[in-house]
Structures are given as C-alpha cells and as structure tokens.
Amino acid sequence: MSRQIIQSVLSIQESESEDVGSSLRRSIEGTKTQMLAERWKGGLEIVAKTNHLELKYLDPFLLVDEFTVRKPAGYPDHPHRGYETVTFIFSGVFSHEDFFGRTSNIYPGDFQWMTAGRGLVHAKMPASDELGSGLQIWINLSKEYKKSTSSPCSGASVKANIKARTPTMILEFKIDNGAKFSQPIPEGWNGFCYVLSGNAYFGPPNAQTKGEPSNALILGEGNAIEFENK
C-alpha cells in the first residue's frame, strides 16, 4: 500500500545574519530533551531552543536541520549525548575534531554518522572559503545504547559500511522532469521526505501532496512511497 503524506511542515528559519555568517532551517524537533544549536563568531553566540514547532515526536527522529555557514562562523566545541547524528555535506569542506583527539575532513557528497552514546564534545568548522551547506538528522538511541561508546564514522557518497544502532534507511533522490518512482519502506517504520530544491509530488496518484523546498513531508502507514516530478 502506497503511503500518503499526512502532514507537511515548512522548516523554520532559526537564524540568518551576515554578521554571524550562518543560517539554519529546522523542520523536525523533539521536546523531551532540550536541544541547542549554536552559531559562533568571536564572542557572539546565538542559541535556538525547542517548544515552538508544529511537529513533535516522530520517533526515532529527534531533529532535522538544513544549514549554511561561511567562515569565520562555524560550530565550535559543543556536546551531544544519547543519540546519533547524521550529517550530509552538499557544499564546502568541513573540519571535524572531537575531545578524543579524532580528526577528519568532510567533503561535498560525503556524510558523517556519529554515535554520541554516553556523550562527547566535538567541533565542525568550515575548512574552505566557499559557502558550506548540508543537512543534519538526529536519530534517537534506545535505552540499551544510551551509554554506548561514542564514535564518529565518515563515509563517501557512494558506498560505506555503517553500523547504526537504530535501524534506519536514508536515501537521496534527484528526479528528472517527467520521472516517477516507488520506494519500498518497511511496514511500521516512521518516515518523512525532505525536499532540498525544486518541486515534486508525493503519495498515490489519487492523493498526491506537492513537496516544495525546505518542507518535511510526514509519511502515513504503508509499505512504499511514490513520488514524481511533473
């Protein structure tokens, strides 16, 4: 059975400032745990908190952020605990370092899957001069993994071996004009589609929802999602 879209949520612009040099759009956010997003330049810090969004509790997804950032702004030392973060880089190069001393660079087309577990402090800063952009998803950990060892893992855009504690399927599609597709999704799984650019139509032919940029489309029950670019 094809899934219908049961809710469409336009991501909220959290910050946009030439002085700070970064902007953030947030569309999915849990409220059981306080979550902070920080942007930094010198002594200036902007903090975005919870309790103001239309959508709550899409287990196991805690948060979805679409971000842009340019030097000298970035994401300096900040903590994570009790969930996994998945970061996709669309443009720019980012330098990553955590308090275990592990370092890496993340390039356009790469992603980083980080298990925070019992907790870690890390920084992700622009390492190139062009505008950096990407998408970050927070995925909750079950109680048995809340105190697991924290570890980051970077992967290329084509193939990577990632051990996710929470069963998760994340797919990226680029749909040509006139193209349509049906993607199987395990029955009983929560899910959403996030539109990065352009427009597409989601759901069965008799109950389609138009998806526009920076919209999160929440999926109803079923075992597949159909979409097309008209």
C-alpha positions in Angstrom: 0.0 0.0 0.0 1.4 3.4 -1.0 1.9 5.8 1.8 0.1 9.2 1.8 1.5 12.4 3.2 -0.3 13.1 6.5 1.5 16.4 7.3 3.7 18.9 5.6 5.9 21.0 7.7 7.8 24.1 6.4 11.2 24.3 8.2 11.6 27.4 10.4 14.4 29.9 9.8 16.2 29.9 13.1 18.9 32.4 12.3 20.1 34.5 9.3 22.7 37.1 9.9 25.5 38.4 7.7 27.4 39.2 10.9 27.2 35.7 12.3 27.7 34.1 8.8 25.3 31.2 9.2 21.7 30.2 8.8 19.6 27.3 10.0 16.3 25.8 9.0 14.7 23.4 11.4 11.7 21.2 10.5 11.6 18.3 12.9 12.4 18.6 16.6 11.7 16.6 19.7 10.9 18.2 23.0 11.7 15.6 25.6 15.4 16.6 25.6 16.5 20.2 25.4 18.4 20.8 22.2 20.6 23.6 21.3 22.0 24.9 18.0 24.9 27.3 18.3 26.5 29.6 15.8 29.6 31.4 16.7 31.8 34.4 15.7 34.2 35.8 18.2 32.1 36.3 21.4 28.7 36.2 19.7 26.6 33.2 20.3 23.0 32.5 19.1 21.1 29.7 20.7 17.9 28.2 19.3 15.7 26.2 21.7 12.6 24.0 21.5 8.9 24.2 22.1 7.9 26.3 19.0 7.4 23.9 16.1 4.3 22.3 14.6 5.8 18.7 14.6 6.7 16.7 17.7 7.7 13.1 18.3 8.5 11.4 15.0 10.4 8.5 16.7 13.3 7.9 16.3 13.9 11.2 14.5 14.7 14.0 17.0 15.7 16.8 14.8 16.3 17.8 11.1 18.4 20.8 10.3 19.2 22.3 6.9 22.2 24.7 7.4 24.5 27.1 5.6 27.7 28.6 7.1 30.7 30.5 5.9 34.0 31.4 7.6 34.6 32.7 10.2 31.4 31.3 11.5 31.0 27.6 12.3 30.1 25.1 15.0 32.8 25.2 17.7 33.0 22.8 20.7 29.5 21.6 21.7 28.2 18.4 23.3 26.0 15.5 22.1 24.7 12.6 24.1 22.2 9.8 23.8 21.6 9.8 20.0 23.3 9.5 16.6 23.9 12.4 14.3 24.0 12.0 10.5 25.4 14.9 8.6 25.4 15.3 4.8 27.6 17.9 3.2 26.4 19.5 0.0 29.0 22.2 -0.5 32.2 23.3 1.2 34.7 21.3 3.2 34.3 20.9 6.9 37.0 20.0 9.5 35.8 17.8 12.3 37.5 17.2 15.7 36.3 15.6 19.0 37.6 15.6 22.5 39.1 12.1 21.9 41.5 13.7 19.5 40.0 12.2 16.4 40.1 14.5 13.4 38.8 14.3 9.8 37.7 16.4 6.8 34.2 16.0 5.3 33.9 16.9 1.6 30.9 17.7 -0.6 29.0 14.4 -1.3 30.3 12.9 2.0 28.4 12.1 5.1 29.3 11.6 8.8 27.5 9.2 11.0 28.3 9.9 14.7 27.2 7.9 17.7 27.1 10.1 20.7 26.2 7.4 23.2 27.4 8.3 26.6 28.5 11.7 25.3 31.2 13.6 23.5 32.2 17.2 22.7 33.2 18.0 19.2 33.6 20.8 16.7 32.7 21.1 13.0 34.2 24.2 11.3 34.4 25.3 7.7 37.8 24.4 6.1 37.2 26.1 2.7 36.3 29.6 1.7 33.1 28.9 -0.2 29.7 28.8 1.4 29.2 25.4 3.2 25.8 23.7 3.3 24.3 20.5 4.4 21.6 18.6 6.2 21.8 17.0 9.7 19.5 14.5 11.2 19.5 13.4 14.9 18.4 9.8 15.5 17.4 8.6 19.0 19.2 5.7 20.6 17.3 3.0 22.6 17.9 2.7 26.3 20.4 -0.1 25.8 22.7 2.1 23.7 22.3 5.4 25.6 25.7 4.7 27.3 27.5 3.1 24.4 30.9 4.2 23.4 30.9 7.4 21.4 32.3 7.2 17.9 32.3 9.2 14.6 32.4 7.5 11.2 32.7 9.3 7.9 31.6 7.8 4.6 31.7 8.6 0.9 28.6 9.4 -1.0 28.5 6.1 -3.0 29.2 3.3 -0.5 30.1 3.0 3.2 29.8 0.4 5.9 28.0 2.0 8.8 26.8 0.2 12.0 23.7 2.1 13.0 22.3 1.2 16.5 18.8 2.3 15.4 17.6 0.6 12.2 17.5 3.4 9.7 17.2 3.9 5.9 18.3 7.2 4.5 18.1 7.7 0.7 18.8 10.7 -1.6 17.0 11.1 -4.9 17.3 13.5 -7.8 14.2 13.3 -10.0 14.3 14.4 -13.7 11.3 16.1 -15.3 8.6 13.5 -16.0 10.2 10.8 -13.9 8.3 8.9 -11.2 9.5 6.3 -8.7 8.2 4.0 -5.9 10.4 3.3 -3.0 9.7 0.3 -0.7 9.7 1.2 3.0 9.3 -1.4 5.8 5.8 -1.6 7.2 5.5 0.0 10.6 8.5 2.3 10.2 8.1 6.1 10.7 9.4 8.2 7.9 9.5 11.5 6.1 10.7 13.1 2.9 12.6 16.4 2.9 12.7 18.5 -0.2 16.0 20.3 -0.8 15.3 22.0 -4.1 12.6 22.0 -6.8 9.1 20.6 -6.6 7.8 17.0 -6.6 4.5 15.2 -5.9 4.4 12.5 -3.2 1.8 9.8 -2.5 -0.5 7.7 -4.6 -1.9 9.2 -7.8 -5.3 9.9 -6.3 -3.9 11.6 -3.1 -0.8 13.5 -4.0 0.9 16.2 -2.0 3.1 18.8 -3.6 6.5 19.0 -1.9 8.4 22.3 -2.0 11.9 23.3 -0.9 12.6 23.1 2.8 9.4 21.1 3.5 9.4 17.9 5.6 6.6 15.6 4.4 5.5 13.1 7.1 4.5 9.7 5.8 1.4 7.7 6.8 1.1 4.0 7.0 2.0 1.6 4.2 4.9 -0.2 2.6 6.1 2.2 -0.1 6.2 5.9 -1.0 5.5 7.1 -4.6 6.8 10.4 -6.0 7.1 12.1 -9.3 8.4 15.2 -11.0 5.6 16.5 -13.2 
